[in-house]
C-alpha cells in the first residue's frame, strides 16, 4: 500500500466505532445522521465555510 493509506479492515473498524457512538442499541452496521456528521467533523471534512454541517446532513439524507 502507498504511504498514508489504510487497510479496508481499518476503515471498517472506524465506521463501526462511529456507528455505535452514543447509541447503546446500535449494531455497528448502520450509521445515523448525527454520527455521520461527527465522522465528517472529526475527519476535517466539514470546515464551516466550503462544507458545512448542513451540507453533510443533506448528503446523508439523499444517500440514505
N, CA, C, O and CB atoms as a CASP TS submission, in Angstrom:
PFRMAT TS
TARGET T0000
AUTHOR 0000-0000-0000
METHOD Language model
MODEL 1
PARENT N/A
ATOM      1  N   UNK     1       0.829  -1.195   0.000  1.00  0.00           N
ATOM      2  CA  UNK     1       0.000   0.000   0.000  1.00  0.00           C
ATOM      3  C   UNK     1       0.870   1.253   0.000  1.00  0.00           C
ATOM      4  O   UNK     1       2.022   1.228   0.433  1.00  0.00           O
ATOM      5  CB  UNK     1      -0.941   0.001   1.211  1.00  0.00           C
ATOM      6  N   UNK     2       0.310   2.323  -0.482  1.00  0.00           N
ATOM      7  CA  UNK     2       1.031   3.584  -0.507  1.00  0.00           C
ATOM      8  C   UNK     2       1.142   4.154   0.899  1.00  0.00           C
ATOM      9  O   UNK     2       0.339   3.841   1.778  1.00  0.00           O
ATOM     10  CB  UNK     2       0.338   4.584  -1.440  1.00  0.00           C
ATOM     11  N   UNK     3       2.134   4.981   1.092  1.00  0.00           N
ATOM     12  CA  UNK     3       2.341   5.599   2.395  1.00  0.00           C
ATOM     13  C   UNK     3       1.122   6.442   2.769  1.00  0.00           C
ATOM     14  O   UNK     3       0.618   7.205   1.945  1.00  0.00           O
ATOM     15  CB  UNK     3       3.623   6.466   2.393  1.00  0.00           C
ATOM     16  N   UNK     4       0.653   6.306   3.999  1.00  0.00           N
ATOM     17  CA  UNK     4      -0.502   7.074   4.451  1.00  0.00           C
ATOM     18  C   UNK     4      -1.835   6.419   4.150  1.00  0.00           C
ATOM     19  O   UNK     4      -2.875   6.918   4.579  1.00  0.00           O
ATOM     20  CB  UNK     4      -0.476   8.417   3.832  1.00  0.00           C
ATOM     21  N   UNK     5      -1.827   5.325   3.432  1.00  0.00           N
ATOM     22  CA  UNK     5      -3.083   4.646   3.141  1.00  0.00           C
ATOM     23  C   UNK     5      -3.443   3.702   4.279  1.00  0.00           C
ATOM     24  O   UNK     5      -2.587   3.316   5.075  1.00  0.00           O
ATOM     25  CB  UNK     5      -2.993   3.877   1.812  1.00  0.00           C
ATOM     26  N   UNK     6      -4.700   3.340   4.345  1.00  0.00           N
ATOM     27  CA  UNK     6      -5.180   2.446   5.405  1.00  0.00           C
ATOM     28  C   UNK     6      -5.828   1.225   4.776  1.00  0.00           C
ATOM     29  O   UNK     6      -6.265   1.250   3.625  1.00  0.00           O
ATOM     30  CB  UNK     6      -6.184   3.174   6.343  1.00  0.00           C
ATOM     31  N   UNK     7      -5.878   0.170   5.552  1.00  0.00           N
ATOM     32  CA  UNK     7      -6.476  -1.055   5.041  1.00  0.00           C
ATOM     33  C   UNK     7      -8.001  -0.975   5.126  1.00  0.00           C
ATOM     34  O   UNK     7      -8.553  -0.151   5.855  1.00  0.00           O
ATOM     35  CB  UNK     7      -5.954  -2.277   5.821  1.00  0.00           C
ATOM     36  N   UNK     8      -8.651  -1.825   4.388  1.00  0.00           N
ATOM     37  CA  UNK     8     -10.106  -1.894   4.404  1.00  0.00           C
ATOM     38  C   UNK     8     -10.606  -2.261   5.801  1.00  0.00           C
ATOM     39  O   UNK     8     -11.651  -1.779   6.238  1.00  0.00           O
ATOM     40  CB  UNK     8     -10.610  -2.914   3.367  1.00  0.00           C
ATOM     41  N   UNK     9      -9.868  -3.102   6.486  1.00  0.00           N
ATOM     42  CA  UNK     9     -10.253  -3.516   7.841  1.00  0.00           C
ATOM     43  C   UNK     9     -10.222  -2.329   8.809  1.00  0.00           C
ATOM     44  O   UNK     9     -11.075  -2.228   9.691  1.00  0.00           O
ATOM     45  CB  UNK     9      -9.318  -4.634   8.346  1.00  0.00           C
ATOM     46  N   UNK    10      -9.246  -1.433   8.648  1.00  0.00           N
ATOM     47  CA  UNK    10      -9.172  -0.235   9.496  1.00  0.00           C
ATOM     48  C   UNK    10     -10.351   0.702   9.227  1.00  0.00           C
ATOM     49  O   UNK    10     -10.906   1.295  10.153  1.00  0.00           O
ATOM     50  CB  UNK    10      -7.843   0.510   9.259  1.00  0.00           C
ATOM     51  N   UNK    11     -10.722   0.828   7.972  1.00  0.00           N
ATOM     52  CA  UNK    11     -11.872   1.665   7.610  1.00  0.00           C
ATOM     53  C   UNK    11     -13.150   1.078   8.217  1.00  0.00           C
ATOM     54  O   UNK    11     -13.973   1.806   8.772  1.00  0.00           O
ATOM     55  CB  UNK    11     -12.007   1.782   6.060  1.00  0.00           C
ATOM     56  N   UNK    12     -13.307  -0.231   8.108  1.00  0.00           N
ATOM     57  CA  UNK    12     -14.486  -0.904   8.648  1.00  0.00           C
ATOM     58  C   UNK    12     -14.565  -0.725  10.166  1.00  0.00           C
ATOM     59  O   UNK    12     -15.642  -0.465  10.703  1.00  0.00           O
ATOM     60  CB  UNK    12     -14.461  -2.402   8.288  1.00  0.00           C
ATOM     61  N   UNK    13     -13.445  -0.860  10.849  1.00  0.00           N
ATOM     62  CA  UNK    13     -13.410  -0.701  12.300  1.00  0.00           C
ATOM     63  C   UNK    13     -13.791   0.724  12.695  1.00  0.00           C
ATOM     64  O   UNK    13     -14.563   0.920  13.633  1.00  0.00           O
ATOM     65  CB  UNK    13     -12.015  -1.051  12.847  1.00  0.00           C
ATOM     66  N   UNK    14     -13.262   1.711  11.995  1.00  0.00           N
ATOM     67  CA  UNK    14     -13.589   3.108  12.281  1.00  0.00           C
ATOM     68  C   UNK    14     -15.071   3.382  12.051  1.00  0.00           C
ATOM     69  O   UNK    14     -15.717   4.053  12.856  1.00  0.00           O
ATOM     70  CB  UNK    14     -12.741   4.045  11.413  1.00  0.00           C
ATOM     71  N   UNK    15     -15.610   2.857  10.943  1.00  0.00           N
ATOM     72  CA  UNK    15     -17.035   3.031  10.663  1.00  0.00           C
ATOM     73  C   UNK    15     -17.871   2.463  11.801  1.00  0.00           C
ATOM     74  O   UNK    15     -18.810   3.110  12.266  1.00  0.00           O
ATOM     75  CB  UNK    15     -17.414   2.356   9.333  1.00  0.00           C
ATOM     76  N   UNK    16     -17.540   1.270  12.247  1.00  0.00           N
ATOM     77  CA  UNK    16     -18.307   0.620  13.313  1.00  0.00           C
ATOM     78  C   UNK    16     -18.239   1.417  14.608  1.00  0.00           C
ATOM     79  O   UNK    16     -19.236   1.514  15.324  1.00  0.00           O
ATOM     80  CB  UNK    16     -17.793  -0.799  13.549  1.00  0.00           C
ATOM     81  N   UNK    17     -17.089   1.984  14.917  1.00  0.00           N
ATOM     82  CA  UNK    17     -16.953   2.782  16.137  1.00  0.00           C
ATOM     83  C   UNK    17     -17.813   4.035  16.067  1.00  0.00           C
ATOM     84  O   UNK    17     -18.462   4.397  17.049  1.00  0.00           O
ATOM     85  CB  UNK    17     -15.487   3.164  16.368  1.00  0.00           C
ATOM     86  N   UNK    18     -17.825   4.695  14.926  1.00  0.00           N
ATOM     87  CA  UNK    18     -18.669   5.884  14.779  1.00  0.00           C
ATOM     88  C   UNK    18     -20.143   5.506  14.748  1.00  0.00           C
ATOM     89  O   UNK    18     -20.978   6.250  15.263  1.00  0.00           O
ATOM     90  CB  UNK    18     -18.298   6.653  13.506  1.00  0.00           C
ATOM     91  N   UNK    19     -20.474   4.376  14.160  1.00  0.00           N
ATOM     92  CA  UNK    19     -21.870   3.954  14.032  1.00  0.00           C
ATOM     93  C   UNK    19     -22.508   3.674  15.387  1.00  0.00           C
ATOM     94  O   UNK    19     -23.708   3.894  15.552  1.00  0.00           O
ATOM     95  CB  UNK    19     -21.965   2.717  13.155  1.00  0.00           C
ATOM     96  N   UNK    20     -21.745   3.199  16.352  1.00  0.00           N
ATOM     97  CA  UNK    20     -22.309   2.869  17.663  1.00  0.00           C
ATOM     98  C   UNK    20     -22.107   3.991  18.683  1.00  0.00           C
ATOM     99  O   UNK    20     -22.604   3.899  19.806  1.00  0.00           O
ATOM    100  CB  UNK    20     -21.687   1.585  18.185  1.00  0.00           C
ATOM    101  N   UNK    21     -21.396   5.029  18.313  1.00  0.00           N
ATOM    102  CA  UNK    21     -21.098   6.123  19.243  1.00  0.00           C
ATOM    103  C   UNK    21     -22.387   6.746  19.793  1.00  0.00           C
ATOM    104  O   UNK    21     -23.198   7.286  19.040  1.00  0.00           O
ATOM    105  CB  UNK    21     -20.246   7.201  18.543  1.00  0.00           C
ATOM    106  N   UNK    22     -22.560   6.662  21.103  1.00  0.00           N
ATOM    107  CA  UNK    22     -23.700   7.289  21.759  1.00  0.00           C
ATOM    108  C   UNK    22     -25.015   6.544  21.632  1.00  0.00           C
ATOM    109  O   UNK    22     -26.044   7.048  22.083  1.00  0.00           O
ATOM    110  CB  UNK    22     -23.875   8.635  21.226  1.00  0.00           C
ATOM    111  N   UNK    23     -25.019   5.374  21.040  1.00  0.00           N
ATOM    112  CA  UNK    23     -26.254   4.621  20.844  1.00  0.00           C
ATOM    113  C   UNK    23     -26.060   3.193  21.357  1.00  0.00           C
ATOM    114  O   UNK    23     -25.389   2.383  20.717  1.00  0.00           O
ATOM    115  CB  UNK    23     -26.672   4.618  19.344  1.00  0.00           C
ATOM    116  N   UNK    24     -26.649   2.893  22.508  1.00  0.00           N
ATOM    117  CA  UNK    24     -26.455   1.582  23.124  1.00  0.00           C
ATOM    118  C   UNK    24     -27.127   0.457  22.346  1.00  0.00           C
ATOM    119  O   UNK    24     -26.769  -0.708  22.522  1.00  0.00           O
ATOM    120  CB  UNK    24     -26.980   1.599  24.535  1.00  0.00           C
ATOM    121  N   UNK    25     -28.091   0.780  21.491  1.00  0.00           N
ATOM    122  CA  UNK    25     -28.809  -0.244  20.730  1.00  0.00           C
ATOM    123  C   UNK    25     -28.219  -0.474  19.339  1.00  0.00           C
ATOM    124  O   UNK    25     -28.663  -1.371  18.622  1.00  0.00           O
ATOM    125  CB  UNK    25     -30.263   0.143  20.601  1.00  0.00           C
ATOM    126  N   UNK    26     -27.231   0.322  18.954  1.00  0.00           N
ATOM    127  CA  UNK    26     -26.655   0.227  17.609  1.00  0.00           C
ATOM    128  C   UNK    26     -25.831  -1.047  17.446  1.00  0.00           C
ATOM    129  O   UNK    26     -25.177  -1.512  18.379  1.00  0.00           O
ATOM    130  CB  UNK    26     -25.784   1.453  17.315  1.00  0.00           C
ATOM    131  N   UNK    27     -25.882  -1.593  16.239  1.00  0.00           N
ATOM    132  CA  UNK    27     -25.137  -2.818  15.934  1.00  0.00           C
ATOM    133  C   UNK    27     -23.793  -2.531  15.278  1.00  0.00           C
ATOM    134  O   UNK    27     -22.913  -3.391  15.276  1.00  0.00           O
ATOM    135  CB  UNK    27     -25.959  -3.716  15.032  1.00  0.00           C
ATOM    136  N   UNK    28     -23.622  -1.341  14.725  1.00  0.00           N
ATOM    137  CA  UNK    28     -22.388  -1.003  14.019  1.00  0.00           C
ATOM    138  C   UNK    28     -22.464  -1.250  12.537  1.00  0.00           C
ATOM    139  O   UNK    28     -21.481  -1.050  11.822  1.00  0.00           O
ATOM    140  CB  UNK    28     -21.253  -1.773  14.582  1.00  0.00           C
ATOM    141  N   UNK    29     -23.628  -1.686  12.056  1.00  0.00           N
ATOM    142  CA  UNK    29     -23.787  -1.964  10.625  1.00  0.00           C
ATOM    143  C   UNK    29     -24.413  -0.787   9.881  1.00  0.00           C
ATOM    144  O   UNK    29     -24.269  -0.667   8.665  1.00  0.00           O
ATOM    145  CB  UNK    29     -24.640  -3.212  10.424  1.00  0.00           C
ATOM    146  N   UNK    30     -25.107   0.076  10.614  1.00  0.00           N
ATOM    147  CA  UNK    30     -25.739   1.257  10.022  1.00  0.00           C
ATOM    148  C   UNK    30     -25.351   2.477  10.825  1.00  0.00           C
ATOM    149  O   UNK    30     -25.081   2.387  12.023  1.00  0.00           O
ATOM    150  CB  UNK    30     -27.281   1.106   9.968  1.00  0.00           C
ATOM    151  N   UNK    31     -25.325   3.626  10.156  1.00  0.00           N
ATOM    152  CA  UNK    31     -24.949   4.864  10.821  1.00  0.00           C
ATOM    153  C   UNK    31     -26.088   5.860  10.702  1.00  0.00           C
ATOM    154  O   UNK    31     -26.738   5.952   9.661  1.00  0.00           O
ATOM    155  CB  UNK    31     -23.648   5.443  10.222  1.00  0.00           C
ATOM    156  N   UNK    32     -26.327   6.608  11.773  1.00  0.00           N
ATOM    157  CA  UNK    32     -27.353   7.646  11.714  1.00  0.00           C
ATOM    158  C   UNK    32     -26.717   8.978  11.286  1.00  0.00           C
ATOM    159  O   UNK    32     -25.494   9.098  11.215  1.00  0.00           O
ATOM    160  CB  UNK    32     -28.068   7.793  13.093  1.00  0.00           C
ATOM    161  N   UNK    33     -27.543   9.948  11.012  1.00  0.00           N
ATOM    162  CA  UNK    33     -27.074  11.235  10.514  1.00  0.00           C
ATOM    163  C   UNK    33     -26.183  11.973  11.494  1.00  0.00           C
ATOM    164  O   UNK    33     -25.216  12.619  11.091  1.00  0.00           O
ATOM    165  CB  UNK    33     -28.238  12.093  10.167  1.00  0.00           C
ATOM    166  N   UNK    34     -26.500  11.883  12.774  1.00  0.00           N
ATOM    167  CA  UNK    34     -25.706  12.566  13.794  1.00  0.00           C
ATOM    168  C   UNK    34     -24.287  12.011  13.831  1.00  0.00           C
ATOM    169  O   UNK    34     -23.317  12.767  13.902  1.00  0.00           O
ATOM    170  CB  UNK    34     -26.366  12.428  15.175  1.00  0.00           C
ATOM    171  N   UNK    35     -24.174  10.700  13.783  1.00  0.00           N
ATOM    172  CA  UNK    35     -22.850  10.082  13.827  1.00  0.00           C
ATOM    173  C   UNK    35     -22.077  10.313  12.531  1.00  0.00           C
ATOM    174  O   UNK    35     -20.851  10.421  12.555  1.00  0.00           O
ATOM    175  CB  UNK    35     -22.978   8.586  14.096  1.00  0.00           C
ATOM    176  N   UNK    36     -22.782  10.388  11.397  1.00  0.00           N
ATOM    177  CA  UNK    36     -22.114  10.686  10.134  1.00  0.00           C
ATOM    178  C   UNK    36     -21.552  12.109  10.168  1.00  0.00           C
ATOM    179  O   UNK    36     -20.446  12.354   9.686  1.00  0.00           O
ATOM    180  CB  UNK    36     -23.091  10.513   8.943  1.00  0.00           C
ATOM    181  N   UNK    37     -22.318  13.045  10.740  1.00  0.00           N
ATOM    182  CA  UNK    37     -21.843  14.420  10.866  1.00  0.00           C
ATOM    183  C   UNK    37     -20.613  14.478  11.775  1.00  0.00           C
ATOM    184  O   UNK    37     -19.679  15.232  11.502  1.00  0.00           O
ATOM    185  CB  UNK    37     -22.962  15.331  11.416  1.00  0.00           C
ATOM    186  N   UNK    38     -20.607  13.691  12.851  1.00  0.00           N
ATOM    187  CA  UNK    38     -19.451  13.647  13.748  1.00  0.00           C
ATOM    188  C   UNK    38     -18.242  13.071  13.029  1.00  0.00           C
ATOM    189  O   UNK    38     -17.133  13.583  13.178  1.00  0.00           O
ATOM    190  CB  UNK    38     -19.767  12.819  15.003  1.00  0.00           C
ATOM    191  N   UNK    39     -18.441  12.011  12.249  1.00  0.00           N
ATOM    192  CA  UNK    39     -17.349  11.429  11.481  1.00  0.00           C
ATOM    193  C   UNK    39     -16.747  12.471  10.544  1.00  0.00           C
ATOM    194  O   UNK    39     -15.526  12.605  10.461  1.00  0.00           O
ATOM    195  CB  UNK    39     -17.839  10.209  10.685  1.00  0.00           C
ATOM    196  N   UNK    40     -17.599  13.201   9.845  1.00  0.00           N
ATOM    197  CA  UNK    40     -17.117  14.230   8.914  1.00  0.00           C
ATOM    198  C   UNK    40     -16.372  15.342   9.645  1.00  0.00           C
ATOM    199  O   UNK    40     -15.362  15.846   9.154  1.00  0.00           O
ATOM    200  CB  UNK    40     -18.288  14.823   8.124  1.00  0.00           C
ATOM    201  N   UNK    41     -16.870  15.720  10.812  1.00  0.00           N
ATOM    202  CA  UNK    41     -16.199  16.763  11.594  1.00  0.00           C
ATOM    203  C   UNK    41     -14.848  16.284  12.090  1.00  0.00           C
ATOM    204  O   UNK    41     -13.857  17.006  11.976  1.00  0.00           O
ATOM    205  CB  UNK    41     -17.069  17.193  12.780  1.00  0.00           C
ATOM    206  N   UNK    42     -14.790  15.076  12.640  1.00  0.00           N
ATOM    207  CA  UNK    42     -13.538  14.542  13.185  1.00  0.00           C
ATOM    208  C   UNK    42     -12.498  14.283  12.093  1.00  0.00           C
ATOM    209  O   UNK    42     -11.297  14.316  12.362  1.00  0.00           O
ATOM    210  CB  UNK    42     -13.812  13.253  13.950  1.00  0.00           C
ATOM    211  N   UNK    43     -12.952  14.027  10.871  1.00  0.00           N
ATOM    212  CA  UNK    43     -12.038  13.806   9.742  1.00  0.00           C
ATOM    213  C   UNK    43     -11.711  15.095   9.000  1.00  0.00           C
ATOM    214  O   UNK    43     -11.076  15.068   7.946  1.00  0.00           O
ATOM    215  CB  UNK    43     -12.639  12.802   8.774  1.00  0.00           C
ATOM    216  N   UNK    44     -12.142  16.213   9.549  1.00  0.00           N
ATOM    217  CA  UNK    44     -11.900  17.546   8.969  1.00  0.00           C
ATOM    218  C   UNK    44     -12.490  17.708   7.572  1.00  0.00           C
ATOM    219  O   UNK    44     -11.940  18.429   6.740  1.00  0.00           O
ATOM    220  CB  UNK    44     -10.413  17.819   8.914  1.00  0.00           C
ATOM    221  N   UNK    45     -13.601  17.040   7.320  1.00  0.00           N
ATOM    222  CA  UNK    45     -14.302  17.226   6.047  1.00  0.00           C
ATOM    223  C   UNK    45     -15.112  18.511   6.117  1.00  0.00           C
ATOM    224  O   UNK    45     -15.124  19.300   5.172  1.00  0.00           O
ATOM    225  CB  UNK    45     -15.223  16.007   5.724  1.00  0.00           C
ATOM    226  N   UNK    46     -15.791  18.718   7.244  1.00  0.00           N
ATOM    227  CA  UNK    46     -16.540  19.960   7.423  1.00  0.00           C
ATOM    228  C   UNK    46     -15.591  21.028   7.940  1.00  0.00           C
ATOM    229  O   UNK    46     -14.852  20.817   8.902  1.00  0.00           O
ATOM    230  CB  UNK    46     -17.741  19.764   8.395  1.00  0.00           C
ATOM    231  N   UNK    47     -15.631  22.179   7.280  1.00  0.00           N
ATOM    232  CA  UNK    47     -14.767  23.279   7.692  1.00  0.00           C
ATOM    233  C   UNK    47     -15.566  24.527   8.068  1.00  0.00           C
ATOM    234  O   UNK    47     -14.993  25.521   8.517  1.00  0.00           O
ATOM    235  CB  UNK    47     -13.786  23.611   6.581  1.00  0.00           C
ATOM    236  N   UNK    48     -16.891  24.478   7.886  1.00  0.00           N
ATOM    237  CA  UNK    48     -17.734  25.613   8.235  1.00  0.00           C
ATOM    238  C   UNK    48     -17.851  26.663   7.143  1.00  0.00           C
ATOM    239  O   UNK    48     -18.691  27.558   7.235  1.00  0.00           O
ATOM    240  CB  UNK    48     -17.214  26.251   9.461  1.00  0.00           C
ATOM    241  N   UNK    49     -17.025  26.566   6.116  1.00  0.00           N
ATOM    242  CA  UNK    49     -17.069  27.537   5.020  1.00  0.00           C
ATOM    243  C   UNK    49     -17.440  26.866   3.705  1.00  0.00           C
ATOM    244  O   UNK    49     -18.472  27.175   3.109  1.00  0.00           O
ATOM    245  CB  UNK    49     -15.719  28.248   4.881  1.00  0.00           C
ATOM    246  N   UNK    50     -16.597  25.951   3.261  1.00  0.00           N
ATOM    247  CA  UNK    50     -16.852  25.264   1.996  1.00  0.00           C
ATOM    248  C   UNK    50     -17.817  24.099   2.173  1.00  0.00           C
ATOM    249  O   UNK    50     -18.699  23.885   1.341  1.00  0.00           O
ATOM    250  CB  UNK    50     -15.546  24.767   1.395  1.00  0.00           C
ATOM    251  N   UNK    51     -17.649  23.353   3.249  1.00  0.00           N
ATOM    252  CA  UNK    51     -18.528  22.232   3.561  1.00  0.00           C
ATOM    253  C   UNK    51     -19.045  22.442   4.982  1.00  0.00           C
ATOM    254  O   UNK    51     -18.276  22.432   5.943  1.00  0.00           O
ATOM    255  CB  UNK    51     -17.783  20.848   3.415  1.00  0.00           C
ATOM    256  N   UNK    52     -20.340  22.628   5.097  1.00  0.00           N
ATOM    257  CA  UNK    52     -20.947  22.888   6.402  1.00  0.00           C
ATOM    258  C   UNK    52     -21.659  21.640   6.913  1.00  0.00           C
ATOM    259  O   UNK    52     -21.821  20.660   6.187  1.00  0.00           O
ATOM    260  CB  UNK    52     -21.934  24.071   6.317  1.00  0.00           C
ATOM    261  N   UNK    53     -22.075  21.693   8.160  1.00  0.00           N
ATOM    262  CA  UNK    53     -22.823  20.570   8.725  1.00  0.00           C
ATOM    263  C   UNK    53     -24.153  20.400   7.999  1.00  0.00           C
ATOM    264  O   UNK    53     -24.660  19.284   7.887  1.00  0.00           O
ATOM    265  CB  UNK    53     -23.060  20.779  10.233  1.00  0.00           C
ATOM    266  N   UNK    54     -24.713  21.486   7.514  1.00  0.00           N
ATOM    267  CA  UNK    54     -25.957  21.400   6.743  1.00  0.00           C
ATOM    268  C   UNK    54     -25.718  20.630   5.445  1.00  0.00           C
ATOM    269  O   UNK    54     -26.543  19.806   5.051  1.00  0.00           O
ATOM    270  CB  UNK    54     -26.512  22.817   6.437  1.00  0.00           C
ATOM    271  N   UNK    55     -24.601  20.894   4.787  1.00  0.00           N
ATOM    272  CA  UNK    55     -24.252  20.166   3.561  1.00  0.00           C
ATOM    273  C   UNK    55     -24.127  18.669   3.839  1.00  0.00           C
ATOM    274  O   UNK    55     -24.605  17.841   3.064  1.00  0.00           O
ATOM    275  CB  UNK    55     -22.934  20.707   2.966  1.00  0.00           C
ATOM    276  N   UNK    56     -23.479  18.334   4.955  1.00  0.00           N
ATOM    277  CA  UNK    56     -23.294  16.931   5.337  1.00  0.00           C
ATOM    278  C   UNK    56     -24.645  16.287   5.604  1.00  0.00           C
ATOM    279  O   UNK    56     -24.879  15.153   5.186  1.00  0.00           O
ATOM    280  CB  UNK    56     -22.384  16.812   6.585  1.00  0.00           C
ATOM    281  N   UNK    57     -25.548  16.999   6.300  1.00  0.00           N
ATOM    282  CA  UNK    57     -26.872  16.480   6.577  1.00  0.00           C
ATOM    283  C   UNK    57     -27.659  16.212   5.295  1.00  0.00           C
ATOM    284  O   UNK    57     -28.349  15.199   5.177  1.00  0.00           O
ATOM    285  CB  UNK    57     -27.630  17.447   7.460  1.00  0.00           C
ATOM    286  N   UNK    58     -27.547  17.130   4.341  1.00  0.00           N
ATOM    287  CA  UNK    58     -28.257  16.984   3.067  1.00  0.00           C
ATOM    288  C   UNK    58     -27.728  15.773   2.300  1.00  0.00           C
ATOM    289  O   UNK    58     -28.509  14.980   1.774  1.00  0.00           O
ATOM    290  CB  UNK    58     -28.112  18.264   2.212  1.00  0.00           C
ATOM    291  N   UNK    59     -26.416  15.634   2.237  1.00  0.00           N
ATOM    292  CA  UNK    59     -25.819  14.484   1.536  1.00  0.00           C
ATOM    293  C   UNK    59     -26.259  13.186   2.190  1.00  0.00           C
ATOM    294  O   UNK    59     -26.620  12.235   1.497  1.00  0.00           O
ATOM    295  CB  UNK    59     -24.275  14.581   1.530  1.00  0.00           C
ATOM    296  N   UNK    60     -26.233  13.136   3.521  1.00  0.00           N
ATOM    297  CA  UNK    60     -26.620  11.921   4.216  1.00  0.00           C
ATOM    298  C   UNK    60     -28.066  11.557   3.916  1.00  0.00           C
ATOM    299  O   UNK    60     -28.374  10.397   3.640  1.00  0.00           O
ATOM    300  CB  UNK    60     -26.418  12.082   5.716  1.00  0.00           C
ATOM    301  N   UNK    61     -28.951  12.544   3.970  1.00  0.00           N
ATOM    302  CA  UNK    61     -30.373  12.244   3.750  1.00  0.00           C
ATOM    303  C   UNK    61     -30.637  11.818   2.302  1.00  0.00           C
ATOM    304  O   UNK    61     -31.524  10.998   2.064  1.00  0.00           O
ATOM    305  CB  UNK    61     -31.235  13.471   4.101  1.00  0.00           C
ATOM    306  N   UNK    62     -29.897  12.347   1.342  1.00  0.00           N
ATOM    307  CA  UNK    62     -30.093  11.953  -0.054  1.00  0.00           C
ATOM    308  C   UNK    62     -29.548  10.556  -0.333  1.00  0.00           C
ATOM    309  O   UNK    62     -30.147   9.796  -1.095  1.00  0.00           O
ATOM    310  CB  UNK    62     -29.426  12.961  -0.982  1.00  0.00           C
ATOM    311  N   UNK    63     -28.425  10.217   0.274  1.00  0.00           N
ATOM    312  CA  UNK    63     -27.819   8.907   0.037  1.00  0.00           C
ATOM    313  C   UNK    63     -28.519   7.818   0.830  1.00  0.00           C
ATOM    314  O   UNK    63     -28.642   6.684   0.365  1.00  0.00           O
ATOM    315  CB  UNK    63     -26.341   8.935   0.393  1.00  0.00           C
ATOM    316  N   UNK    64     -28.969   8.157   2.008  1.00  0.00           N
ATOM    317  CA  UNK    64     -29.623   7.185   2.868  1.00  0.00           C
ATOM    318  C   UNK    64     -30.840   6.645   2.182  1.00  0.00           C
ATOM    319  O   UNK    64     -31.542   5.803   2.742  1.00  0.00           O
ATOM    320  CB  UNK    64     -29.997   7.796   4.211  1.00  0.00           C
TER
END
